[in-house]
Amino acid sequence: MLRLAIVDDHRIVRAGFREMLADELGLRVEFEAASGEEALQKLREQPCDVLLLDLSLPGASGVDVLRAVRQRYAALKVLVLSGFPEERYALPMIRNGANGYLCKDCERDELIRAIRTVAQGRRYVSPRTAELLADELAGVSAALPHESLSERELQVFLRLAKGESVSGIADTLKLSVKTVSTYRSRLLEKLEVASNAELAAYALRHGLMVG
């Protein structure tokens, strides 16, 4: 029996996914969580095989949860189910440890295929994400600056873009203020911006605001 967890802050979305999976043999929803913190707490008590993870969550974002899962639960497969189109987050999330990326408006058959694919230890990419990867490999499209950010850089970037202070981010991510300041300087350089306001403008311009 394949054990699943659904992490999404909207009850109706969780119910929709649970209903889609209800009649599928060999799959069981082990638990649901409405926040990243709740998901990590439940994982300590109720192990599962595949985590269906939304990016936009209150408190700890999907990026934060992905990083924590990769540190603590190496065998757990993470399938990102997001309202954001593949062009925005699919490649960065897969590079940073997600086993697959799927839009929430997917069909039931595709969702089940994605779950079974990642459960077998393979990556799942939608046809659109595969096209993006192929274009990148062929040098057809230049990668956007944020697509090359590391997992930690992406975490800090999204929090700065939301207006969080360096000290606040340091507290949340259990880092020193100096370390977060270093990440900030690196982000300004990589994204070719000069201030937090420009970081926020970049995030808005590319549709990257989560949470």
Backbone torsions as a table, in degrees:
resi	resn	phi	psi	omega
1	MET	NA	126.7	-179.7
2	LEU	-87.6	122.7	-175.8
3	ARG	-97.0	127.0	-177.0
4	LEU	-114.8	155.8	170.2
5	ALA	-131.1	138.9	-179.7
6	ILE	-112.9	119.3	-178.6
7	VAL	-116.9	106.7	-179.8
8	ASP	-157.6	140.4	-175.8
9	ASP	-82.3	-2.7	178.9
10	HIS	-105.5	118.0	-178.0
11	ARG	-57.5	-40.0	-177.0
12	ILE	-66.6	-33.3	177.4
13	VAL	-69.1	-44.9	178.6
14	ARG	-60.1	-42.4	-179.8
15	ALA	-64.0	-38.5	179.4
16	GLY	-63.4	-45.0	178.1
17	PHE	-66.0	-40.9	179.7
18	ARG	-60.7	-41.4	179.9
19	GLU	-65.8	-40.9	179.1
20	MET	-60.2	-31.7	-174.3
21	LEU	-97.3	-6.1	-168.9
22	ALA	-58.8	-40.1	-173.4
23	ASP	-96.8	6.8	-177.2
24	GLU	-84.5	119.9	-179.0
25	LEU	-66.2	140.4	175.1
26	GLY	85.5	2.2	177.8
27	LEU	-119.7	138.9	176.5
28	ARG	-140.2	130.6	175.5
29	VAL	-79.6	110.9	-176.9
30	GLU	-74.8	-42.8	176.5
31	PHE	-161.7	164.8	172.8
32	GLU	-119.5	153.9	176.6
33	ALA	-143.4	144.0	-177.5
34	ALA	-100.0	-2.6	179.8
35	SER	-150.9	164.0	177.7
36	GLY	-63.3	-41.1	-179.1
37	GLU	-63.1	-42.9	179.5
38	GLU	-64.3	-39.7	179.9
39	ALA	-61.9	-45.9	-178.2
40	LEU	-66.7	-35.3	177.1
41	GLN	-64.8	-45.6	-177.6
42	LYS	-68.9	-32.2	178.4
43	LEU	-62.0	-30.5	178.6
44	ARG	-67.3	-27.3	-174.8
45	GLU	-104.0	-29.3	-174.2
46	GLN	-131.2	89.2	179.4
47	PRO	-58.9	148.0	175.1
48	CYS	-142.6	174.4	-175.2
49	ASP	-100.6	-37.7	-177.7
50	VAL	-133.9	129.4	178.7
51	LEU	-104.5	119.1	174.4
52	LEU	-91.0	110.3	-165.3
53	LEU	-119.7	123.6	172.1
54	ASP	-81.0	150.4	177.9
55	LEU	-81.5	-40.0	-173.3
56	SER	-92.4	100.7	-177.5
57	LEU	-130.1	151.9	174.8
58	PRO	-70.0	143.6	-179.7
59	GLY	73.9	-121.6	178.7
60	ALA	-65.0	124.6	-179.3
61	SER	-78.7	173.5	176.0
62	GLY	-60.2	-33.4	177.2
63	VAL	-63.5	-42.2	178.4
64	ASP	-62.7	-44.2	-178.8
65	VAL	-64.3	-43.0	179.2
66	LEU	-58.0	-44.8	-179.7
67	ARG	-62.5	-44.6	-179.3
68	ALA	-63.9	-42.0	179.7
69	VAL	-63.0	-43.5	-179.3
70	ARG	-63.8	-29.7	179.0
71	GLN	-78.1	-35.6	-169.8
72	ARG	-105.4	-28.2	-173.1
73	TYR	-132.1	76.4	-173.5
74	ALA	-58.8	-33.0	-175.6
75	ALA	-83.7	-14.8	-176.7
76	LEU	-71.3	129.8	178.4
77	LYS	-90.1	138.0	-178.1
78	VAL	-118.7	118.5	175.2
79	LEU	-109.4	112.2	180.0
80	VAL	-78.4	124.9	176.0
81	LEU	-116.5	106.2	-168.8
82	SER	-125.9	153.7	172.4
83	GLY	-81.6	-10.3	179.1
84	PHE	-83.8	137.3	179.4
85	PRO	-65.9	159.6	-175.9
86	GLU	-55.7	-35.6	-176.6
87	GLU	-56.5	-27.1	-174.3
88	ARG	-87.1	-44.7	-169.5
89	TYR	-128.3	-14.3	-171.8
90	ALA	-57.2	-52.6	-176.4
91	LEU	-65.9	-46.1	177.3
92	PRO	-59.3	-40.3	-177.9
93	MET	-69.4	-39.3	178.7
94	ILE	-67.4	-40.6	177.5
95	ARG	-61.4	-31.9	-175.5
96	ASN	-96.9	17.4	169.0
97	GLY	116.9	-7.8	176.8
98	ALA	-69.3	144.3	179.1
99	ASN	-86.3	-14.7	178.1
100	GLY	-171.2	164.4	-178.9
101	TYR	-141.7	129.5	-175.9
102	LEU	-143.2	140.5	176.2
103	CYS	-78.1	148.6	-175.4
104	LYS	-65.2	-20.2	-178.6
105	ASP	-87.2	18.4	-179.6
106	CYS	-67.0	159.8	175.4
107	GLU	-80.1	158.5	-178.6
108	ARG	-56.3	-45.2	-177.8
109	ASP	-60.6	-38.9	-180.0
110	GLU	-69.1	-39.4	178.4
111	LEU	-60.2	-46.9	-178.8
112	ILE	-66.3	-39.7	177.8
113	ARG	-61.9	-41.1	179.4
114	ALA	-65.1	-43.8	180.0
115	ILE	-60.4	-47.1	-177.7
116	ARG	-68.3	-33.8	179.3
117	THR	-65.1	-49.4	-178.4
118	VAL	-70.0	-31.6	178.5
119	ALA	-62.9	-28.1	178.8
120	GLN	-83.6	2.4	177.2
121	GLY	89.4	11.1	178.7
122	ARG	-105.8	160.7	175.9
123	ARG	-80.4	143.7	171.6
124	TYR	-114.0	123.5	173.7
125	VAL	-128.0	139.7	177.6
126	SER	-70.0	165.4	176.1
127	PRO	-55.3	-37.2	179.9
128	ARG	-67.9	-42.2	178.4
129	THR	-65.8	-39.0	177.1
130	ALA	-60.5	-38.1	178.2
131	GLU	-65.3	-41.3	178.4
132	LEU	-63.2	-42.5	178.8
133	LEU	-63.8	-42.3	-179.6
134	ALA	-64.7	-41.5	178.8
135	ASP	-62.1	-41.2	-178.8
136	GLU	-64.9	-44.6	-179.8
137	LEU	-64.0	-34.3	-178.9
138	ALA	-83.8	-5.8	-179.2
139	GLY	72.5	21.5	-178.1
140	VAL	-72.0	-40.1	-178.4
141	SER	-125.1	137.6	178.6
142	ALA	-73.8	131.9	178.7
143	ALA	-66.1	141.0	176.5
144	LEU	-73.3	151.0	-176.2
145	PRO	-53.6	-40.4	-176.1
146	HIS	-69.3	-18.4	-177.7
147	GLU	-70.7	-16.7	-179.3
148	SER	-97.6	2.3	-178.3
149	LEU	-70.0	145.0	174.3
150	SER	-73.2	169.2	179.6
151	GLU	-56.1	-47.7	-178.3
152	ARG	-67.7	-39.9	177.5
153	GLU	-61.9	-40.0	179.0
154	LEU	-64.8	-41.0	176.6
155	GLN	-56.8	-52.7	-176.5
156	VAL	-65.3	-41.7	179.7
157	PHE	-57.1	-50.1	-176.5
158	LEU	-65.3	-32.7	178.2
159	ARG	-74.1	-41.0	175.4
160	LEU	-61.8	-40.5	-178.8
161	ALA	-63.7	-29.1	178.5
162	LYS	-82.3	-3.6	176.8
163	GLY	97.6	9.4	178.5
164	GLU	-72.9	147.4	-179.8
165	SER	-81.0	161.5	177.8
166	VAL	-59.2	-43.6	-179.1
167	SER	-67.4	-37.6	178.1
168	GLY	-64.7	-41.6	178.2
169	ILE	-65.3	-40.4	178.7
170	ALA	-59.0	-44.3	178.7
171	ASP	-62.4	-47.5	-176.1
172	THR	-64.1	-44.5	-175.0
173	LEU	-91.9	3.8	178.8
174	LYS	58.2	45.9	177.5
175	LEU	-121.4	164.5	175.0
176	SER	-78.3	155.9	177.4
177	VAL	-60.0	-38.0	180.0
178	LYS	-62.0	-41.7	179.9
179	THR	-64.1	-44.5	179.5
180	VAL	-64.5	-38.7	177.7
181	SER	-62.1	-37.9	177.1
182	THR	-64.4	-43.6	176.8
183	TYR	-60.5	-41.4	-179.6
184	ARG	-61.0	-46.2	179.6
185	SER	-60.5	-40.5	-179.7
186	ARG	-65.7	-39.1	179.2
187	LEU	-65.1	-43.5	179.4
188	LEU	-58.7	-39.4	-179.3
189	GLU	-70.8	-47.5	-176.3
190	LYS	-66.0	-37.8	-176.8
191	LEU	-92.3	-1.4	177.0
192	GLU	56.6	50.1	175.2
193	VAL	-127.3	169.1	-171.8
194	ALA	-117.4	-5.5	-175.4
195	SER	-157.5	170.1	176.0
196	ASN	-62.4	-36.1	179.3
197	ALA	-62.5	-38.7	178.5
198	GLU	-72.5	-31.7	173.0
199	LEU	-61.0	-45.6	179.4
200	ALA	-62.9	-41.7	179.7
201	ALA	-63.5	-39.7	177.6
202	TYR	-61.1	-47.2	-178.6
203	ALA	-61.3	-42.5	178.2
204	LEU	-65.3	-43.4	-176.5
205	ARG	-61.1	-34.8	-177.8
206	HIS	-101.2	10.4	176.5
207	GLY	64.4	38.7	-173.4
208	LEU	-102.7	1.8	-177.2
209	MET	-70.8	123.8	176.7
210	VAL	-124.1	159.0	176.8
211	GLY	77.3	NA	NA
